[in-house]
Amino acid sequence: MTTGRKKYILFGVENYKKLIDRIIEEHQIEKDYFEIRTILTEAITNAFKHGNKCNEKMPIYIHTRLDGHCFEMEIADTGKNKDTISIPKSISEDNVMDSGGRGLFLIQSMADMVVFENNILVIRKRLTV
């Protein structure tokens, strides 16, 4: 199955669960519900908290595209920080409860590709056949 690129806009995080459910339903990717929901939850939360500095008036843009069995997500905050961040490949037992890095680690461990540049987190996930 292939669907065109879809665009969603979210202000704050109050309704993010409904939006994620809508994305999963529109793309008909319920088999991968848990992982897609976890990835999008972490990405949206990071965009809101770290990118938009918890400002509910600043939008978070989410673009999705399904191409065969590859689901691509782009999550962009509208903050002023243009730094490139490093995505942890592992997390130590000592740091597992730290407030930073755990969400990106979860995304990295569930996705096939994760890149962050210029306030855009690009994630690709191969779906269950």
N, C-alpha and C positions, 0 to 999 in steps of 0.2 A: 504494500500500500504506500502511496505517496500523497502527501498533502502539500499545498503551497505554504509559503511563509505566512505565519499569523503573528499579529502584533497585539500585545496587551499592555495596559498602563495601570499601575497600582500606586496609590498615594497612601503612605503609611503601611502598616502590616495588619490592620484590623480584619481585612477581608481576604487575606492571602490564602487561607485554606479553601475557601469557595473558588477562588481563581485557579488554584492548582487542580482541584477536582474538575473544573470546567476544561482546562487544558488537556487533562488525561482523557476526558470523555470525548472532546472534539477530535482528538487524534486517534481515538479508539485503541489506546495502549494500556488497557486495564491489567494485562498480564504482568506488567512491570510497575504496577501501582506503587508498591512500597519504595522501590529505589528512586523512581521519578519524583515521588512526593518528598522523599528525604532530600534529594539533590536540590529541588526547587525551594524547599523550605530553608535549607542552609544558605543557598545563594541569595534569596530574597532578604533574609534576615541580615546577612552580611552587607548587602547593598544599602539597606535601611540604616543599620547601626553605624557602619564604618564609612560608607560613601556619603550618604545623606545626613549623617550625624543626627539621626532620629527626628529629622524635620519632616513632619507629615504633609507639608505643602510641596515638597520636592518629589517629582515623579520617579518611579522605577519602571524602566521599559523592559519588557520581556518579549523576545522574538523566538518563535519556535518553527521547526520545519521537520517533517518526517519524509525521509527518502528511503524507500524500501524498508529495511530493518534498522536504519540508523536515525536516531532522534537527536536533533541538534537544538540546543537552547542557548540563547544569548541574554544575559541579564546585565543591564546597564543602570548604574546610579547616575545622579546628576550633581554629585558633589564636585568640589574643586580639586580634590586630590588626584593627580595624574600619575602617581607613583606606580611602578610595576611591583607586585608582591610576589613572594616565593610561595609556592604551593608545597606543603610538606609531603614527602613520600612516606614518612613514618612518623610515629609519635611515641615518645618514651613513656614508660609507666609513671615516671616522676612528673611528666607534663600533661598527663591525660585529663586532669581537672582544671588546667589553666583556661582562662577565658578566651584566649586567642589561638587560632590555628586549627582547632578541633573540627570546625565546620568544613573548612577547606580540605582537611585530611579525609573526612567522610566522603565528600564529593569526589575527591581523587580516587578513593578506593572503590567507589561504585561506578565511576564513569570510565570510558575508554580514552578520552582525551579531555584535558582541562587546560585552558590558557587564559591568563588575565593580562589585559593591556588597555591603557587609556579608559579606565572605569568600566570596561566591558569584560565580563566573565563568559567565555565561550566553552560550552560543555557538549561533548558528543557521547552518546550512549547507544550501544548495540542492543537491540531489543530481543526479547525471547521470541523464538519462531513458533 
